[in-house]
Amino acid sequence: MWLRPVRYLLVLPLACASFVVAIAQDQVSLDVIDLDTSLSLNRLAAQLATKRVVFIGETHDRYDHHLNQLEIIKRIHQLDPNLAVGVEYFQQPFQPQVDDYIAGRTTEKEFLRATEYYAGWGFDYRLYAPIFRFAREQRIPVRALNVPSALPSAVGKVGIAGLSAQQRAYLPKEIVPADEDYRSRLRKAFEAHGAAKPDAFDHFVEAQLVWDEGMAESAAAYLNANQDRRMVILAGSGHLAFGSGIPKRLERRTSAASAIVLNGGDEVEPHMADYLLLSKKQELPAAGVLGVSLEEKDGECRIHSLTAGGAGEKAGLKRGDVLVEIDGQTVRRIADLRVALWDRNPGDRVRVSIRRKARFGAPIERNFDIELAAPAEKSKLE
């Protein structure tokens, strides 16, 4: 349907030969990457299969990055089916719900609703669906590595020292300070958000460490309890580059041999990874949308605005309408609508039930048969 094959994928081993180039009287040391020495995916998989842990970084909204991750998972799984996949996208308390989906006990929409995917992660699930579908087909265990989303947010505001006893219960048992290089990279990201309170950067670093240590601790617990399995860990490249985030913190707990694979981005630096994937950027096909902007109020999901000429406006939806159901699925939150529509395409038809405030008397309930349209532009419209 919307799954496309990986194309234009180049694998560069970053442990390339170093050359010393003389410029005038100065000696400049350079790491030179020869594009003609790239690896095939089969050779890459064979090399990665010698490691117990493989980290594959991503830019979260890059579709090609996730297709690359899936391709590597498939090839490693062919070589060794005793594989697990650890992901940043789900929080540890939702492990039972992830297990239910992988075991085939729940549907995809039940899975998204039960894990509170859109509230906890929020990226277009179509980016990740091929990975989870493959894991489900092959019964590959998937581990929800992330800490509860409210925890790093709280640490970012008050620091670890300011957490309540209840919040501290979810902290990793051991948190090792960030090295100076990691702090420097984090400072660049922090300063991009503008001015803040004097201690805000230290809290920002602590929040990042809670993420890193929490995911490393969760992965280590699984690996130590399942000595026959290896693991592929999928996370944002910032958690993996140079090994400063999750990798070194996992190694401290397991001593497992590992490799870091990063999908290429804007910057390439020496020693940032063991392998770099270069692929042509691919966009997800347009999704089918109602063309409405929503707000949650009083336990209801109301239409705040509509796209001019969009599917909802054409069908007769109005500002202030309360969404009640989409194709028989109850809607109380914006996430409910996203679950109902996540796999719909432009041209698909849906039945929308709404409640509309009447000028006099009780609210009116109405049903609409609506043909979804493509988004007018990238926005928060559903």
One Martini backbone bead per residue (centre of mass of N, CA, C, O) as a GRO file, in nm:
protein
  382
    1MET     BB    1   0.073   0.052  -0.031
    2TRP     BB    2   0.307   0.257   0.142
    3LEU     BB    3   0.535   0.066   0.092
    4ARG     BB    4   0.880   0.109   0.025
    5PRO     BB    5   1.164   0.062  -0.111
    6VAL     BB    6   1.495   0.063  -0.085
    7ARG     BB    7   1.690   0.343  -0.199
    8TYR     BB    8   1.991   0.472  -0.224
    9LEU     BB    9   2.193   0.283  -0.052
   10LEU     BB   10   2.475   0.370   0.156
   11VAL     BB   11   2.760   0.206   0.303
   12LEU     BB   12   2.974   0.337   0.558
   13PRO     BB   13   3.279   0.282   0.690
   14LEU     BB   14   3.422   0.481   0.953
   15ALA     BB   15   3.685   0.290   0.969
   16CYS     BB   16   3.885   0.450   0.804
   17ALA     BB   17   4.142   0.558   0.660
   18SER     BB   18   4.420   0.748   0.749
   19PHE     BB   19   4.552   1.069   0.657
   20VAL     BB   20   4.846   1.266   0.578
   21VAL     BB   21   4.847   1.615   0.503
   22ALA     BB   22   5.041   1.850   0.337
   23ILE     BB   23   5.035   2.201   0.442
   24ALA     BB   24   5.290   2.335   0.393
   25GLN     BB   25   5.413   2.314   0.732
   26ASP     BB   26   5.160   2.162   0.798
   27GLN     BB   27   4.994   1.903   0.983
   28VAL     BB   28   4.703   1.728   0.865
   29SER     BB   29   4.445   1.541   1.001
   30LEU     BB   30   4.257   1.293   0.814
   31ASP     BB   31   3.940   1.164   0.739
   32VAL     BB   32   3.889   0.928   0.480
   33ILE     BB   33   3.624   0.871   0.247
   34ASP     BB   34   3.558   0.601   0.035
   35LEU     BB   35   3.294   0.555  -0.182
   36ASP     BB   36   3.411   0.276  -0.317
   37THR     BB   37   3.401   0.115  -0.012
   38SER     BB   38   3.134   0.016   0.013
   39LEU     BB   39   2.876  -0.166   0.147
   40SER     BB   40   2.686  -0.417   0.159
   41LEU     BB   41   2.417  -0.535   0.324
   42ASN     BB   42   2.526  -0.820   0.368
   43ARG     BB   43   2.796  -0.737   0.494
   44LEU     BB   44   2.683  -0.573   0.718
   45ALA     BB   45   2.516  -0.797   0.854
   46ALA     BB   46   2.756  -0.986   0.910
   47GLN     BB   47   2.900  -0.786   1.099
   48LEU     BB   48   2.663  -0.734   1.298
   49ALA     BB   49   2.628  -1.046   1.381
   50THR     BB   50   2.888  -1.022   1.583
   51LYS     BB   51   2.688  -0.864   1.754
   52ARG     BB   52   2.471  -0.817   2.021
   53VAL     BB   53   2.460  -0.501   1.958
   54VAL     BB   54   2.248  -0.276   1.763
   55PHE     BB   55   2.265   0.054   1.660
   56ILE     BB   56   1.995   0.265   1.516
   57GLY     BB   57   1.973   0.562   1.384
   58GLU     BB   58   1.760   0.869   1.373
   59THR     BB   59   1.523   1.058   1.205
   60HIS     BB   60   1.202   1.054   1.290
   61ASP     BB   61   1.082   1.186   0.995
   62ARG     BB   62   1.244   0.962   0.830
   63TYR     BB   63   1.147   0.717   0.624
   64ASP     BB   64   1.421   0.598   0.522
   65HIS     BB   65   1.534   0.528   0.800
   66HIS     BB   66   1.317   0.305   0.863
   67LEU     BB   67   1.374   0.127   0.618
   68ASN     BB   68   1.666   0.070   0.695
   69GLN     BB   69   1.610  -0.066   0.963
   70LEU     BB   70   1.441  -0.296   0.849
   71GLU     BB   71   1.655  -0.420   0.662
   72ILE     BB   72   1.852  -0.496   0.888
   73ILE     BB   73   1.667  -0.670   1.056
   74LYS     BB   74   1.612  -0.883   0.839
   75ARG     BB   75   1.912  -0.975   0.796
   76ILE     BB   76   1.973  -1.058   1.084
   77HIS     BB   77   1.736  -1.257   1.114
   78GLN     BB   78   1.842  -1.456   0.898
   79LEU     BB   79   2.104  -1.521   1.070
   80ASP     BB   80   1.933  -1.454   1.357
   81PRO     BB   81   1.631  -1.521   1.525
   82ASN     BB   82   1.761  -1.428   1.809
   83LEU     BB   83   1.571  -1.152   1.827
   84ALA     BB   84   1.559  -0.812   1.935
   85VAL     BB   85   1.365  -0.503   1.985
   86GLY     BB   86   1.453  -0.176   2.069
   87VAL     BB   87   1.256   0.117   2.176
   88GLU     BB   88   1.179   0.462   2.214
   89TYR     BB   89   0.853   0.490   2.151
   90PHE     BB   90   0.812   0.334   2.428
   91GLN     BB   91   0.701   0.281   2.743
   92GLN     BB   92   0.757   0.062   2.993
   93PRO     BB   93   0.453   0.033   3.105
   94PHE     BB   94   0.372  -0.086   2.790
   95GLN     BB   95   0.473  -0.380   2.750
   96PRO     BB   96   0.212  -0.554   2.749
   97GLN     BB   97   0.092  -0.415   2.492
   98VAL     BB   98   0.319  -0.490   2.303
   99ASP     BB   99   0.299  -0.797   2.340
  100ASP     BB  100   0.011  -0.827   2.233
  101TYR     BB  101   0.071  -0.743   1.944
  102ILE     BB  102   0.303  -0.940   1.870
  103ALA     BB  103   0.109  -1.195   1.946
  104GLY     BB  104  -0.193  -1.117   1.817
  105ARG     BB  105  -0.417  -1.000   2.038
  106THR     BB  106  -0.408  -0.728   1.872
  107THR     BB  107  -0.462  -0.456   1.711
  108GLU     BB  108  -0.336  -0.173   1.586
  109LYS     BB  109  -0.539   0.023   1.720
  110GLU     BB  110  -0.524  -0.099   2.001
  111PHE     BB  111  -0.223  -0.050   2.034
  112LEU     BB  112  -0.223   0.263   2.011
  113ARG     BB  113  -0.421   0.309   2.244
  114ALA     BB  114  -0.280   0.142   2.480
  115THR     BB  115   0.008   0.311   2.443
  116GLU     BB  116  -0.030   0.612   2.383
  117TYR     BB  117   0.124   0.708   2.126
  118TYR     BB  118   0.033   1.010   2.061
  119ALA     BB  119   0.107   1.120   2.346
  120GLY     BB  120   0.413   0.992   2.374
  121TRP     BB  121   0.507   1.059   2.059
  122GLY     BB  122   0.332   1.139   1.757
  123PHE     BB  123   0.433   1.021   1.518
  124ASP     BB  124   0.385   0.892   1.231
  125TYR     BB  125   0.306   0.558   1.219
  126ARG     BB  126   0.393   0.491   0.923
  127LEU     BB  127   0.700   0.491   0.984
  128TYR     BB  128   0.674   0.211   1.183
  129ALA     BB  129   0.485  -0.020   1.088
  130PRO     BB  130   0.680  -0.215   0.931
  131ILE     BB  131   0.838  -0.303   1.182
  132PHE     BB  132   0.598  -0.416   1.356
  133ARG     BB  133   0.492  -0.615   1.149
  134PHE     BB  134   0.743  -0.789   1.129
  135ALA     BB  135   0.760  -0.866   1.427
  136ARG     BB  136   0.484  -1.004   1.430
  137GLU     BB  137   0.531  -1.217   1.206
  138GLN     BB  138   0.815  -1.322   1.364
  139ARG     BB  139   0.813  -1.294   1.675
  140ILE     BB  140   0.962  -1.031   1.773
  141PRO     BB  141   1.078  -0.890   2.029
  142VAL     BB  142   0.956  -0.591   2.195
  143ARG     BB  143   1.107  -0.312   2.357
  144ALA     BB  144   1.020  -0.079   2.600
  145LEU     BB  145   1.261   0.169   2.691
  146ASN     BB  146   1.116   0.405   2.795
  147VAL     BB  147   1.040   0.644   2.992
  148PRO     BB  148   0.831   0.825   3.129
  149SER     BB  149   0.750   1.129   2.987
  150ALA     BB  150   0.729   1.300   3.259
  151LEU     BB  151   1.020   1.277   3.369
  152PRO     BB  152   1.205   1.455   3.188
  153SER     BB  153   1.026   1.703   3.219
  154ALA     BB  154   1.068   1.736   3.525
  155VAL     BB  155   1.378   1.754   3.519
  156GLY     BB  156   1.390   2.007   3.331
  157LYS     BB  157   1.260   2.191   3.560
  158VAL     BB  158   1.402   2.070   3.863
  159GLY     BB  159   1.549   1.831   3.864
  160ILE     BB  160   1.636   1.562   4.046
  161ALA     BB  161   1.621   1.703   4.331
  162GLY     BB  162   1.301   1.799   4.272
  163LEU     BB  163   1.180   1.534   4.308
  164SER     BB  164   0.966   1.316   4.392
  165ALA     BB  165   0.924   1.010   4.524
  166GLN     BB  166   0.747   0.906   4.292
  167GLN     BB  167   0.935   0.990   4.058
  168ARG     BB  168   1.197   0.833   4.157
  169ALA     BB  169   1.095   0.539   4.097
  170TYR     BB  170   1.180   0.579   3.769
  171LEU     BB  171   1.465   0.590   3.809
  172PRO     BB  172   1.759   0.513   3.752
  173LYS     BB  173   1.992   0.362   3.954
  174GLU     BB  174   2.212   0.481   3.744
  175ILE     BB  175   2.394   0.804   3.704
  176VAL     BB  176   2.615   0.919   3.472
  177PRO     BB  177   2.787   1.158   3.378
  178ALA     BB  178   2.862   1.369   3.140
  179ASP     BB  179   3.064   1.430   2.909
  180GLU     BB  180   3.205   1.701   2.760
  181ASP     BB  181   3.121   1.641   2.467
  182TYR     BB  182   2.823   1.595   2.528
  183ARG     BB  183   2.766   1.868   2.658
  184SER     BB  184   2.839   2.030   2.405
  185ARG     BB  185   2.616   1.913   2.221
  186LEU     BB  186   2.379   1.987   2.409
  187ARG     BB  187   2.424   2.296   2.407
  188LYS     BB  188   2.349   2.342   2.115
  189ALA     BB  189   2.057   2.247   2.147
  190PHE     BB  190   1.977   2.438   2.379
  191GLU     BB  191   2.049   2.722   2.241
  192ALA     BB  192   1.830   2.696   2.012
  193HIS     BB  193   1.593   2.784   2.239
  194GLY     BB  194   1.731   2.997   2.402
  195ALA     BB  195   1.674   3.151   2.672
  196ALA     BB  196   1.748   3.088   3.031
  197LYS     BB  197   1.797   2.970   3.313
  198PRO     BB  198   2.091   2.906   3.471
  199ASP     BB  199   1.998   2.586   3.546
  200ALA     BB  200   1.874   2.464   3.279
  201PHE     BB  201   2.107   2.301   3.152
  202ASP     BB  202   2.146   2.093   3.377
  203HIS     BB  203   1.858   1.984   3.351
  204PHE     BB  204   1.881   1.899   3.057
  205VAL     BB  205   2.102   1.690   3.100
  206GLU     BB  206   1.950   1.516   3.307
  207ALA     BB  207   1.721   1.439   3.118
  208GLN     BB  208   1.899   1.291   2.912
  209LEU     BB  209   2.012   1.081   3.116
  210VAL     BB  210   1.744   0.950   3.183
  211TRP     BB  211   1.701   0.840   2.907
  212ASP     BB  212   1.964   0.683   2.861
  213GLU     BB  213   1.966   0.512   3.123
  214GLY     BB  214   1.683   0.393   3.098
  215MET     BB  215   1.729   0.242   2.827
  216ALA     BB  216   1.979   0.083   2.914
  217GLU     BB  217   1.851  -0.064   3.155
  218SER     BB  218   1.627  -0.209   2.998
  219ALA     BB  219   1.807  -0.361   2.796
  220ALA     BB  220   1.987  -0.506   3.005
  221ALA     BB  221   1.769  -0.670   3.146
  222TYR     BB  222   1.700  -0.840   2.898
  223LEU     BB  223   1.982  -0.951   2.823
  224ASN     BB  224   2.045  -1.083   3.105
  225ALA     BB  225   1.775  -1.272   3.080
  226ASN     BB  226   1.870  -1.321   2.752
  227GLN     BB  227   2.148  -1.476   2.644
  228ASP     BB  228   2.040  -1.577   2.343
  229ARG     BB  229   2.012  -1.272   2.273
  230ARG     BB  230   1.979  -1.015   2.052
  231MET     BB  231   1.999  -0.648   1.975
  232VAL     BB  232   1.799  -0.393   1.836
  233ILE     BB  233   1.841  -0.035   1.852
  234LEU     BB  234   1.598   0.230   1.839
  235ALA     BB  235   1.705   0.573   1.784
  236GLY     BB  236   1.806   0.863   1.821
  237SER     BB  237   2.109   0.987   1.728
  238GLY     BB  238   2.166   1.152   1.993
  239HIS     BB  239   2.177   0.874   2.171
  240LEU     BB  240   2.442   0.747   1.989
  241ALA     BB  241   2.650   0.931   1.923
  242PHE     BB  242   2.974   0.838   2.019
  243GLY     BB  243   2.835   0.665   2.270
  244SER     BB  244   2.733   0.865   2.510
  245GLY     BB  245   2.465   0.752   2.565
  246ILE     BB  246   2.355   0.445   2.549
  247PRO     BB  247   2.601   0.257   2.481
  248LYS     BB  248   2.790   0.299   2.735
  249ARG     BB  249   2.555   0.230   2.942
  250LEU     BB  250   2.518  -0.059   2.844
  251GLU     BB  251   2.809  -0.167   2.870
  252ARG     BB  252   2.825  -0.126   3.181
  253ARG     BB  253   2.590  -0.363   3.220
  254THR     BB  254   2.707  -0.603   2.992
  255SER     BB  255   2.961  -0.613   2.785
  256ALA     BB  256   2.853  -0.581   2.504
  257ALA     BB  257   2.889  -0.616   2.187
  258SER     BB  258   2.903  -0.335   1.951
  259ALA     BB  259   2.715  -0.122   1.714
  260ILE     BB  260   2.706   0.181   1.514
  261VAL     BB  261   2.424   0.309   1.327
  262LEU     BB  262   2.389   0.576   1.097
  263ASN     BB  263   2.194   0.808   0.966
  264GLY     BB  264   2.230   1.045   0.757
  265GLY     BB  265   2.303   1.391   0.774
  266ASP     BB  266   2.447   1.704   0.797
  267GLU     BB  267   2.662   1.552   0.980
  268VAL     BB  268   3.016   1.448   0.974
  269GLU     BB  269   3.212   1.262   1.209
  270PRO     BB  270   3.452   1.140   1.370
  271HIS     BB  271   3.348   0.863   1.562
  272MET     BB  272   3.021   0.855   1.558
  273ALA     BB  273   3.056   0.569   1.409
  274ASP     BB  274   3.074   0.264   1.229
  275TYR     BB  275   2.820   0.344   1.048
  276LEU     BB  276   2.688   0.483   0.733
  277LEU     BB  277   2.377   0.594   0.604
  278LEU     BB  278   2.292   0.658   0.258
  279SER     BB  279   1.987   0.821   0.159
  280LYS     BB  280   1.716   0.888  -0.005
  281LYS     BB  281   1.470   1.088   0.038
  282GLN     BB  282   1.151   0.995   0.181
  283GLU     BB  283   0.807   1.020   0.143
  284LEU     BB  284   0.515   1.010   0.251
  285PRO     BB  285   0.223   0.967   0.171
  286ALA     BB  286  -0.060   1.101   0.161
  287ALA     BB  287  -0.302   1.167   0.382
  288GLY     BB  288  -0.611   1.128   0.517
  289VAL     BB  289  -0.830   1.413   0.574
  290LEU     BB  290  -1.064   1.640   0.721
  291GLY     BB  291  -0.983   1.945   0.781
  292VAL     BB  292  -0.920   1.980   1.104
  293SER     BB  293  -0.921   2.163   1.405
  294LEU     BB  294  -0.849   2.076   1.745
  295GLU     BB  295  -1.009   2.048   2.078
  296GLU     BB  296  -0.979   1.992   2.419
  297LYS     BB  297  -1.298   1.980   2.610
  298ASP     BB  298  -1.459   1.844   2.861
  299GLY     BB  299  -1.406   1.549   2.730
  300GLU     BB  300  -1.383   1.674   2.438
  301CYS     BB  301  -1.397   1.699   2.070
  302ARG     BB  302  -1.338   1.994   1.897
  303ILE     BB  303  -1.398   2.223   1.651
  304HIS     BB  304  -1.199   2.504   1.570
  305SER     BB  305  -1.129   2.443   1.258
  306LEU     BB  306  -1.132   2.487   0.895
  307THR     BB  307  -1.063   2.403   0.584
  308ALA     BB  308  -1.079   2.553   0.301
  309GLY     BB  309  -1.230   2.312   0.105
  310GLY     BB  310  -1.245   2.079   0.279
  311ALA     BB  311  -1.385   1.791   0.373
  312GLY     BB  312  -1.551   1.900   0.616
  313GLU     BB  313  -1.677   2.149   0.485
  314LYS     BB  314  -1.815   2.007   0.244
  315ALA     BB  315  -1.996   1.819   0.440
  316GLY     BB  316  -2.079   2.030   0.708
  317LEU     BB  317  -1.893   2.107   0.905
  318LYS     BB  318  -1.841   2.282   1.227
  319ARG     BB  319  -1.774   2.502   1.440
  320GLY     BB  320  -1.811   2.325   1.758
  321ASP     BB  321  -1.815   2.051   1.694
  322VAL     BB  322  -1.865   1.726   1.827
  323LEU     BB  323  -1.691   1.451   1.837
  324VAL     BB  324  -1.797   1.103   1.859
  325GLU     BB  325  -1.743   0.944   1.573
  326ILE     BB  326  -1.538   0.700   1.384
  327ASP     BB  327  -1.650   0.435   1.255
  328GLY     BB  328  -1.754   0.367   1.568
  329GLN     BB  329  -1.531   0.535   1.709
  330THR     BB  330  -1.452   0.679   1.984
  331VAL     BB  331  -1.433   1.042   2.060
  332ARG     BB  332  -1.228   1.241   2.306
  333ARG     BB  333  -0.959   1.267   2.149
  334ILE     BB  334  -0.720   1.335   1.927
  335ALA     BB  335  -0.598   1.048   1.936
  336ASP     BB  336  -0.854   0.901   1.838
  337LEU     BB  337  -0.849   1.017   1.552
  338ARG     BB  338  -0.566   0.919   1.472
  339VAL     BB  339  -0.630   0.621   1.497
  340ALA     BB  340  -0.871   0.614   1.292
  341LEU     BB  341  -0.674   0.760   1.043
  342TRP     BB  342  -0.374   0.651   0.998
  343ASP     BB  343  -0.459   0.446   0.726
  344ARG     BB  344  -0.569   0.675   0.552
  345ASN     BB  345  -0.675   0.791   0.236
  346PRO     BB  346  -0.728   0.959  -0.022
  347GLY     BB  347  -1.083   0.886  -0.083
  348ASP     BB  348  -1.170   0.791   0.165
  349ARG     BB  349  -1.442   0.676   0.365
  350VAL     BB  350  -1.626   0.828   0.639
  351ARG     BB  351  -1.801   0.809   0.950
  352VAL     BB  352  -1.943   1.099   1.106
  353SER     BB  353  -2.006   1.187   1.442
  354ILE     BB  354  -2.207   1.454   1.581
  355ARG     BB  355  -2.237   1.741   1.805
  356ARG     BB  356  -2.480   2.010   1.804
  357LYS     BB  357  -2.555   2.316   1.882
  358ALA     BB  358  -2.848   2.456   1.959
  359ARG     BB  359  -3.038   2.731   1.971
  360PHE     BB  360  -3.263   2.530   2.067
  361GLY     BB  361  -3.228   2.308   2.293
  362ALA     BB  362  -3.103   2.025   2.219
  363PRO     BB  363  -2.866   1.868   2.091
  364ILE     BB  364  -2.743   1.769   1.777
  365GLU     BB  365  -2.734   1.469   1.591
  366ARG     BB  366  -2.489   1.376   1.335
  367ASN     BB  367  -2.427   1.236   1.008
  368PHE     BB  368  -2.128   1.172   0.800
  369ASP     BB  369  -2.017   1.129   0.465
  370ILE     BB  370  -1.660   1.126   0.411
  371GLU     BB  371  -1.414   1.246   0.194
  372LEU     BB  372  -1.096   1.228   0.195
  373ALA     BB  373  -0.809   1.435   0.198
  374ALA     BB  374  -0.548   1.604   0.126
  375PRO     BB  375  -0.328   1.798   0.241
  376ALA     BB  376  -0.263   2.127   0.185
  377GLU     BB  377  -0.053   2.113   0.428
  378LYS     BB  378   0.169   2.130   0.667
  379SER     BB  379  -0.001   2.036   0.970
  380LYS     BB  380  -0.245   2.000   1.244
  381LEU     BB  381  -0.433   1.872   1.070
  382GLU     BB  382  -0.687   1.594   1.041
   0.00000   0.00000   0.00000
